[in-house]
């Protein structure tokens, strides 16, 4: 498990052993998980978004496009 992006609004964690990514919207306390081919596509698109404009605001705007599929509640244990 490795945090690949962290801002006030979003956190992206990579699970490299299983080719997965967890994306969390901190304010909404919701997240989603990408696995397999979807994770590969997400990784490539995230890398492209960061390369185009590494500013936090720009990367957060890219991640915001996934808010609609963030249906997993964030739970502290």
C-alpha positions, 0 to 999 in steps of 0.5 A, spaced: 500 500 500 502 506 497 499 513 498 500 516 491 496 522 491 494 526 498 490 533 498 485 536 503 480 533 498 482 527 495 487 521 497 489 516 492 492 509 495 495 504 490 495 497 492 501 494 487 500 487 489 493 486 487 493 492 481 488 496 485 487 503 487 483 506 492 480 513 491 477 517 497 473 524 497 475 526 504 470 531 505 464 526 502 467 521 506 466 516 500 471 512 496 471 507 490 476 502 488 479 500 481 482 493 480 485 490 474 484 493 467 480 499 470 486 500 475 491 500 469 486 505 466 486 509 472 493 509 473 495 512 466 490 517 466 492 520 473 499 520 471 497 524 464 493 529 469 499 530 473 504 531 467 499 536 464 498 540 470 501 538 477 498 543 481 493 540 486 487 544 484 488 541 477 489 534 480 483 535 484 479 537 478 481 530 475 479 526 481 472 530 482 470 526 475 470 520 479 465 523 485 459 520 482 462 513 483 464 514 490 459 509 493 463 506 499 463 510 505 469 511 509 469 508 516 474 509 521 476 503 525 
